[in-house]
Amino acid sequence: MKLDAVPFTSSSLTQTLSESALQENTESHLSTVIVEQVKECPKKQGSAIGVFATTFVTIFLAEIGDKTQLSTLLMSAESHSPWIVFLGSGAALITTSLIGVLLGSWVSKRLNPKTLDRSTGFMLLFISLTLFWDVFHG
């Protein structure tokens, strides 16, 4: 449960505050209550067009010349049925993207965005280091 999602009401605190204030008054005759207003955290959300464009350009550039595209090219050349190969490869890419989106949505509901950013950074760093290790020692 998020603390900033709960509306602040003073009615529930009044009874507790008055009881504790009475105890404080009998013990030290001096008490101070500090109530701070909870600031809303700005969420990182772009426009739908911006998110779509970023996703499209990133995936499009990543897939150009990728082994998926090359294997699709070879399957299309061998089968002489380019539209069937196109439909099959398109369905496969949509399915893998759907799995990624659903998994990302599930993870984002369970992890703090800061933790998610850090773990993503560590995973990418680990992948980079293992690739460098393979290049220099493999």
C-alpha positions as CSV (number, residue, x, y, z in Angstrom):
1,M,0.0,0.0,0.0
2,K,1.4,3.4,-0.9
3,L,1.5,5.9,1.8
4,D,0.8,8.8,-0.4
5,A,-2.4,7.2,-1.7
6,V,-4.1,7.3,1.6
7,P,-5.9,10.6,2.3
8,F,-4.8,12.3,5.4
9,T,-7.6,12.6,8.0
10,S,-7.1,14.2,11.3
11,S,-10.2,12.5,12.9
12,S,-8.3,9.2,13.4
13,L,-5.3,11.0,14.9
14,T,-7.3,13.2,17.2
15,Q,-8.1,10.5,19.7
16,T,-4.6,9.0,19.6
17,L,-3.1,12.4,19.6
18,S,-5.1,13.6,22.6
19,E,-4.3,10.4,24.5
20,S,-0.6,10.7,23.8
21,A,-0.8,14.4,24.4
22,L,-2.3,13.8,27.8
23,Q,0.4,11.4,28.7
24,E,3.1,13.8,27.5
25,N,1.5,16.6,29.4
26,T,1.5,14.6,32.6
27,E,5.1,13.6,32.1
28,S,7.0,16.5,30.7
29,H,4.4,19.4,30.2
30,L,5.9,20.0,26.8
31,S,5.1,18.2,23.5
32,T,5.5,19.1,19.9
33,V,3.6,17.6,17.0
34,I,5.1,18.0,13.5
35,V,2.9,17.1,10.6
36,E,4.5,17.1,7.2
37,Q,2.5,17.1,4.0
38,V,3.3,14.2,1.8
39,K,4.5,15.4,-1.6
40,E,3.3,13.5,-4.7
41,C,6.1,11.8,-6.6
42,P,6.0,12.7,-10.3
43,K,5.7,9.6,-12.4
44,K,7.7,9.1,-15.5
45,Q,5.0,8.8,-18.1
46,G,5.4,10.1,-21.7
47,S,2.7,10.5,-24.2
48,A,1.4,7.5,-25.9
49,I,2.8,8.6,-29.3
50,G,6.2,9.2,-27.7
51,V,6.3,5.8,-26.0
52,F,5.1,4.1,-29.3
53,A,7.7,5.9,-31.4
54,T,10.5,5.1,-29.0
55,T,9.5,1.5,-28.9
56,F,9.1,1.2,-32.6
57,V,12.4,2.9,-33.5
58,T,14.3,0.9,-30.8
59,I,12.9,-2.5,-31.9
60,F,13.1,-1.7,-35.6
61,L,16.8,-0.7,-35.4
62,A,17.6,-3.7,-33.2
63,E,16.0,-6.1,-35.6
64,I,17.6,-4.9,-38.8
65,G,20.2,-7.4,-39.8
66,D,19.4,-9.5,-36.7
67,K,19.5,-13.2,-36.9
68,T,15.7,-13.2,-36.8
69,Q,15.6,-11.2,-40.0
70,L,18.3,-13.3,-41.7
71,S,16.5,-16.5,-40.8
72,T,13.2,-15.1,-42.1
73,L,15.0,-14.1,-45.3
74,L,16.4,-17.6,-45.7
75,M,13.0,-19.3,-44.9
76,S,11.3,-17.1,-47.4
77,A,13.8,-17.9,-50.1
78,E,13.6,-21.7,-49.4
79,S,9.9,-22.0,-49.1
80,H,8.8,-19.8,-52.0
81,S,5.9,-18.7,-49.8
82,P,6.9,-15.3,-48.6
83,W,3.5,-14.3,-47.3
84,I,3.2,-17.4,-45.1
85,V,6.7,-16.8,-43.8
86,F,5.8,-13.1,-43.2
87,L,2.7,-14.1,-41.2
88,G,4.5,-16.8,-39.2
89,S,7.4,-14.5,-38.3
90,G,5.1,-11.6,-37.6
91,A,3.0,-13.7,-35.3
92,A,6.2,-15.0,-33.5
93,L,7.5,-11.4,-33.0
94,I,4.1,-10.2,-31.7
95,T,3.9,-13.2,-29.3
96,T,7.4,-12.6,-27.9
97,S,6.7,-8.9,-27.6
98,L,3.5,-9.7,-25.7
99,I,5.3,-11.9,-23.3
100,G,7.9,-9.2,-22.7
101,V,5.2,-6.6,-22.1
102,L,3.2,-8.8,-19.7
103,L,6.4,-9.8,-17.8
104,G,7.5,-6.1,-17.6
105,S,4.1,-5.1,-16.4
106,W,4.1,-7.8,-13.7
107,V,7.6,-6.9,-12.6
108,S,6.8,-3.1,-12.5
109,K,3.9,-3.8,-10.1
110,R,6.2,-5.7,-7.6
111,L,9.4,-3.7,-7.7
112,N,10.2,-0.1,-6.9
113,P,11.2,1.8,-10.0
114,K,14.5,2.7,-8.5
115,T,15.2,-1.0,-7.8
116,L,14.1,-1.9,-11.3
117,D,16.4,0.7,-12.8
118,R,19.4,-0.5,-10.7
119,S,18.7,-4.2,-11.4
120,T,18.4,-3.5,-15.2
121,G,21.7,-1.6,-15.1
122,F,23.4,-4.4,-13.3
123,M,22.1,-7.0,-15.7
124,L,23.2,-5.0,-18.7
125,L,26.6,-4.4,-17.1
126,F,26.9,-8.2,-16.4
127,I,26.0,-9.0,-20.0
128,S,28.5,-6.4,-21.3
129,L,31.3,-7.8,-19.1
130,T,30.6,-11.4,-20.2
131,L,30.7,-10.3,-23.8
132,F,34.0,-8.5,-23.2
133,W,35.3,-11.6,-21.5
134,D,34.3,-13.8,-24.5
135,V,36.0,-11.4,-26.9
136,F,39.3,-11.2,-25.1
137,H,39.5,-14.8,-23.7
138,G,37.2,-16.8,-26.0
